[in-house]
Amino acid sequence: MKHVRAYKANLSDIATVAAGHPFRGRIEPTEGAETVVVQMRDTSSSGVNWRSCLRTEVGGRREPDWLHPGDILFPARGNVSLAVLVNESIGSLHAVAAPHFFLLRVSRPDVLPAYLAWWLNQEPAQRHLEQNGQSSTLVRNIARPVLEATPVMLPPLPRQEHIVGLANAMLREEELLHRLRQTNHQIMTGLARDLLAG
């Protein structure tokens, strides 16, 4: 069997890039609202924390761009440009992305969304964004054309699946180690308190 090599593409060749939901002004919490809004504080390397998302009303004549599994959220501003994959944990939630996110949707069957999110968080893609982003004194801004021009290396699908599996295993290991460190810390604190109490 012939070995198929990875090839290079720009992000705009393999995904659409849109802005988050255009809220006017502050995003106000609304008791009992159906829609949740994903903001920067709700995301981490392990995904979206749906429980921490604000519930609000979404107005406007146009149907909102609801989030679906496979969507990728990418911050337009900030010093940490972390791509976050929306996965099956979204369930039946009606969710939109806050305006400071770009919403990426893979447009080709030979690209795994989870692989693309992984690649955008790796050093070659991050270097491109670092070099081409506009930095003010405090915050870095990523313009849409800069994000769309991000180079992406695309290996064949089985290799993408292998890389995603490896990345997920490493993430689980990190989380387990974090929990273990917390437990160890609690044990030591308990010992010290017992000694103090005599």
C-alpha positions in Angstrom: 0.0 0.0 0.0 1.3 3.4 -1.0 2.1 5.7 2.0 -0.1 8.8 1.8 1.7 11.9 3.1 0.3 14.9 4.9 -0.5 17.9 2.8 -0.7 21.6 3.6 -3.8 23.7 3.4 -5.0 27.1 4.6 -7.7 27.0 7.3 -10.1 28.8 4.8 -9.7 25.8 2.4 -11.1 23.3 5.0 -13.4 25.3 7.3 -15.8 28.2 7.3 -15.0 31.0 9.8 -17.9 33.1 11.2 -18.2 35.6 14.0 -20.0 34.7 17.3 -23.5 35.8 18.0 -23.8 39.6 17.7 -25.1 40.6 21.1 -25.7 44.4 21.4 -24.0 45.6 24.6 -23.7 43.5 27.8 -24.9 39.9 27.9 -27.5 40.0 30.6 -28.6 36.8 32.5 -32.3 36.0 32.2 -34.0 33.6 34.7 -35.5 30.6 33.0 -34.1 31.5 29.5 -33.7 28.6 27.0 -30.4 29.8 25.4 -27.0 29.5 26.9 -24.0 31.7 25.8 -20.5 30.3 25.8 -18.0 32.9 27.0 -14.2 32.8 27.4 -14.5 31.9 31.1 -16.6 28.8 30.2 -13.8 27.2 28.1 -10.7 25.3 28.9 -8.4 22.8 27.2 -10.9 20.0 28.1 -13.8 21.8 26.3 -16.8 23.8 27.3 -18.2 23.8 30.9 -21.9 24.0 30.0 -22.9 24.3 33.7 -21.1 27.6 34.0 -22.7 29.2 30.9 -25.0 32.1 31.3 -28.7 31.7 30.3 -30.1 34.6 28.3 -32.6 35.7 25.7 -31.4 35.9 22.1 -33.2 38.5 20.1 -33.0 39.5 16.4 -34.9 38.6 13.3 -32.4 36.1 12.1 -32.2 32.5 13.4 -29.1 32.3 15.7 -26.2 30.2 14.6 -26.8 27.4 17.1 -23.7 25.4 18.2 -23.5 21.8 17.2 -21.0 18.9 18.0 -18.0 19.4 15.8 -18.0 23.2 15.9 -14.8 24.8 17.0 -14.6 28.0 19.1 -11.6 30.2 18.6 -11.1 33.5 20.6 -10.7 36.6 18.5 -9.0 38.5 21.4 -6.8 37.7 24.3 -3.3 36.4 25.0 -4.4 32.7 25.0 -5.6 31.6 21.6 -7.0 28.2 22.6 -9.3 26.4 20.1 -12.1 24.6 21.9 -14.1 21.7 20.3 -17.9 21.6 21.0 -18.5 17.9 21.6 -21.5 15.6 22.3 -21.7 16.9 25.9 -23.7 19.8 24.5 -26.7 17.4 24.4 -29.9 19.2 23.5 -28.8 22.6 24.7 -29.6 25.7 22.6 -26.2 27.4 22.7 -24.5 30.3 20.9 -21.0 31.6 21.0 -20.3 35.1 22.5 -19.2 37.8 20.0 -15.5 37.5 20.9 -15.3 34.0 19.5 -14.8 32.9 15.9 -17.0 29.9 15.0 -15.2 27.4 12.8 -17.0 24.7 10.9 -15.1 22.0 9.0 -16.3 22.0 5.4 -14.6 18.8 4.1 -15.2 15.1 4.9 -11.4 14.3 5.0 -10.9 16.6 8.1 -11.8 15.6 11.6 -13.0 18.7 13.7 -11.2 17.3 16.7 -8.0 17.1 14.7 -8.3 20.7 13.5 -8.9 21.9 17.0 -5.8 20.0 18.2 -3.7 21.4 15.3 -4.7 25.0 16.0 -3.4 24.6 19.6 0.0 23.3 18.4 3.2 25.4 18.1 3.2 25.9 14.2 -0.3 27.3 14.1 0.2 29.3 17.4 3.4 30.8 15.9 1.5 32.0 12.8 -1.1 33.7 15.0 1.6 35.2 17.3 3.5 36.7 14.3 0.4 38.0 12.5 -1.9 39.0 15.3 -2.2 42.7 16.2 -1.0 43.3 19.7 -2.0 46.3 21.7 -0.1 46.9 25.0 -2.4 44.5 26.8 -4.4 42.2 24.5 -3.7 40.4 21.2 -6.4 40.6 18.5 -6.7 38.0 15.8 -8.2 39.3 12.6 -10.4 36.9 10.5 -8.1 36.9 7.4 -5.1 36.0 9.7 -7.0 33.1 11.2 -8.2 32.0 7.7 -4.6 32.0 6.5 -3.4 29.7 9.2 -1.5 26.8 7.6 -2.8 23.3 8.5 -1.0 20.1 7.9 -3.5 17.3 7.0 -2.5 13.7 7.3 -4.9 11.0 6.1 -8.1 10.4 8.3 -6.7 7.3 10.1 -3.7 9.2 11.2 -5.9 12.2 12.3 -7.9 9.7 14.4 -4.8 8.3 15.9 -3.5 11.8 16.9 -6.9 12.7 18.4 -6.9 9.5 20.4 -3.4 10.1 21.7 -4.3 13.8 22.6 -7.4 12.7 24.5 -5.5 10.0 26.5 -2.9 12.6 27.5 -5.6 15.0 28.6 -7.2 12.3 30.7 -3.8 11.6 32.3 -3.3 15.3 33.1 -6.7 15.4 34.8 -6.0 12.3 36.8 -2.7 13.7 37.9 -4.3 17.0 38.9 -6.9 15.1 41.0 -4.2 13.0 42.6 -2.2 16.1 43.5 -5.3 17.6 45.1 -5.9 14.4 47.1 -2.3 14.3 48.3 -2.5 17.9 49.4 -5.7 17.2 51.4 -4.0 14.2 53.1 -1.0 16.3 54.1 -3.2 19.2 55.3 -5.2 16.7 57.4 -2.0 15.3 58.9 -0.8 18.7 59.9 -4.2 19.6 61.5 -4.3 16.3 63.4 -0.8 17.1 64.8 -1.9 20.6 65.8 -5.0 19.2 67.5 -2.8 16.8 69.4 
